[in-house]
Amino acid sequence: MSSSWTPTSVLMPQEVEPFFQQLARLKAQGLAILFISHKLHEVFAHSDPSTPRR
């Protein structure tokens, strides 16, 4: 398990999509992925639907 705050912030623009493709492959294998980021457009684009709760 690896963790990083906003992992895509350290990537070059051309590295971002391969990163998300790798996450999709891991998800397809049944792994749960906790993606923490302040870039909400990335979170919503690459996550399953969810409902935030207080």
N, C-alpha and C positions, 0 to 999 in steps of 0.2 A: 504494500500500500504506500502510496506517495501522496503527499499533500502540499499544496502551495496556495497562496492567496493570489487570486486572479492569475492563473497560470499562463494565459495568453498574453499578458502584458510584457513578458520577457521574450516572446517569439517575434520573429520577423513576419511581416504581413503574409508572405508566401508560405509560411510554416503553420499558419493557423488552421487552414482547412485540413491538411494531413493530420493534425492533432485531433480534430473532431472526428475524422474518419477512423482513427485508431480507437477513440472512445466508443464509436458505434460498433466496431468489431468486438470490443470487450463486452459491450452490452449484449450483443448477439450471442455471446457465449454464456450469458446468464449472470454476469457479474453486475453487482450494484455499484454505481458510481456516484459519489458525492462531489458535486462541482460547486465550488464557492467562488463567486466573482461579483465585482461591482458593475460589470458590463452586462446589464440585464438583457440587452438584445441577444447576447450570446447564450445566456441562460435559457431564455424562452425559445430560442431557435433550436436548441439541442437537448431539451429535456422533455420528459413525459409530462402530460398535463398534471397539475397538482393544485391543491387548494391551501393557500397559506392560512394558518390559524394563529390566534393570539394565545 
